[in-house]
Amino acid sequence: MKFKIILSGLFIILFSSNIYSQAFVTASNDLIARVLPKQSSYFSTESISSENGKDVFEIESKGNKIVLRGSSGVALASAFYYYLTEYVHCQITWNGTNLKTPEKLPLVKTKVRKNTPYEYRYYLNYCTFNYSMSWWDWPRWEKEIDWMALHGINMPLAITGEEYTWYLLYKEMGFTDNDLKDFFTGPAYFSWFWMGNIDGWGGPLPLSWMKSHFELQKKILARQRSLGMKPVLPAFTGHVPAAFKKKFPNAKLKATNWTNGFADTYILDSEDPMFASIGKKFLQKQTELLGTDHLYSADTFNENEPPSAEPEFLSKLSARIYGGMSAADPKAIWVMQGWLFYSDRKFWKEPQTEALLKAVPNDKMILLDLATEIEPVWKRTEGFYGKPWIWNMLHNFGGNTNLFGRMDVVATAPSEALNNPQSGKMKGIGLTMEGIEQNPVLYELMMANVWQSKPINLDTWLPQFVLNRYGNNNANAVKAWDILRKTVYTVPADKYIRDGAESIIQARPTLDSLSRWAKTTLNYNEYDLLPAWDELLKAAPYCKNSEGYQYDVVDRTRQVMANFALPIQRKIVLAYQKKDLITFKKECDNFIQLINDMDKLLATRKDFMLGPWVADARAWGTNTEEKARYEMNAKDLVTLWGDAKSPLNEYTCRQWSGLMTDFYKPRWQLFFSRMEDDLINKKGLNIEKFNDDISAWEWKWVNQRKDYPTKTVGNPVDIAKQMHQKYRGLIEKYAAITKN
């Protein structure tokens, strides 16, 4: 009898496993058909077993077929992308895709087998969902999930539509729509609402949005799971509506403030019995609606200090948060963004960090070392005190537009940490950028680590990246990229620079070059970038038909021009100080013309346009009022970030066509007119008055109704050549004047 039961059990396991394998094989076949619809029949796919719980793939040729085998849908997709990049020299990025394949696909002469040393390959930051994804529909999400699978991602953060689950739960608890109208933020600010920083800003949030994005989340999760990904869903950390104190007057609530100009939010004390109850109810409701893979994101005190630094307090707090998860799901694993250990190092010393982490069983928590390429927190926490952890590249803050990155670090540091005896339980690598769709080379490079445990040799990797991107290993293009590697993509070891510089154009007008967020300090000498610009344009006759080349030539030209704004601004200030009206007016004209020319350049690529961002926002509205609210959200996020007095203005500034001439240019024109008035009429330049006036103008701009172009204008390569011809010699002329 026992033997029959064992056989029956084995049959069920094998049968279930076979169904699961067939499901991810089918999902992978569908992905291949989306990527190469005309040649998908050349590929056959099979499932194979993982090794020690980690993914593996194989590639070989049988007859005229390319056979892909993988231990999951992600492994199969990775095998497919490996074939595309290594054998067909293709590439798929956010900013340019090369899928020019020969009519007859090349065969694989020797069988390829790849194992990943990483159990987890994590993707996304809370901020990404707004700085890049605020207005995404299903077709855009479908492309991104394909990109994830092709690049080996198997652990994506999945928080789209979270507000609807909370809405349903709070309604069950007796809250009215009126109680909640000041709780949910507008769509562009969910990330900071979810993290407990702000309530209500950009709202009220229509129920139509909640329902539509809940349906979108179901599609996202279904596709991710079909490929073998394990999405990380949200959990409760204590953030509750302000109406909570009226509904439950005896509840232990603590007001907390993010200190960025927003009102207090309210946190339910973890000692209150309702804390565990709500945490349990939320996960039960979420699981009922969306299922679970037992991975839950919860971040305590995101950019807010706890009320006590006592280790015992922090330990109990951590235990209660996990207790709420485990009460609803005994298999729950807490995935924590380690941002607090980076952003508030003064508070999170060793006793505090250890207390917070050790209160949760080691196998029930995974730490994200969120900005490991900038500062490896694992090195000062003994590898997170025994917890499994993931090495992440943050790289981009705010979705800003600049050339920047630590290429050599990304190529070597993950494998060095993996093989370091002091690194503890390093279980994965990941991407935790605040904004995507920029610097694609950094993301291709980072994910090249997935299938190897040794450092990446950039001397061989970078030329192949160029070949795959442009379909041509042109010597000028390779030389341009070698210069880029040594300039924009290198951060000197003796300098602490967390992210790329902005242009002075994006700063609120000033007499100096200082701005809280629109920083102008480069990690390289701006003139060292010029030869890369020259070489890339020399490659135009051979690479100009490549979509990746077209993006790159605009992006490099944009960066050179953005840098050039600062020398002009300095000449304007100098002429003003010397009361040289003729030079002042000449340089002001040059500065405004530079903005106009940048706008013309950027209009050649949708990657650099305000129009699609605003149009996509308005498209979600079901009536005039909603469309206007979403437009305000879209424009506010990339400019003021808050109200007219927001201290976060320019945090997420973008060099986009439309913003250049409709937002940045009028600000500088008003500033120059005030300066000129002082030079002529000697009334003095009142900076405080100007700042008050310009912030009022900005707030009006954010709230006005306006359409911006959504279609590109001009040939990107031709316009880049025009800008090179116009500005290359001028930049050197200014440099010579500065030296003298």
NORLINFEN-V953290 format. One line per field, one symbol per residue. burial: 1 if it has 16 or more other ideal C-beta (glycine too) atoms within 10 Angstrom, else 0. A space follows every 50 residues. Layout:
# NORLINFEN-V953290
burial=???
This chain:
# NORLINFEN-V953290
burial=00000000000000000000101110111111001100100010101101 00011111111000011111111111111111111011111111111100 10001001000101111111111111111111111100001111111111 11111111111111111111000010001101111111111111111111 11111100110111011001101111111111111111111111000100 10100101001100111101010111011111101100010110111111 11110100001011111101111111111001111111111101000100 01111111110001111111111111110010111111111111111111 11111111111111101100001111111111111111111111111111 10000101001111111111110101111111111011111000000011 11111111110000101111011101001101101111110111011111 11111111111111111111111011000000010011011101101111 11111111111111111101100001101111111111111100010111 11111111111111101100110111001000000000010001100110 1100000100010001101111110010001001000000
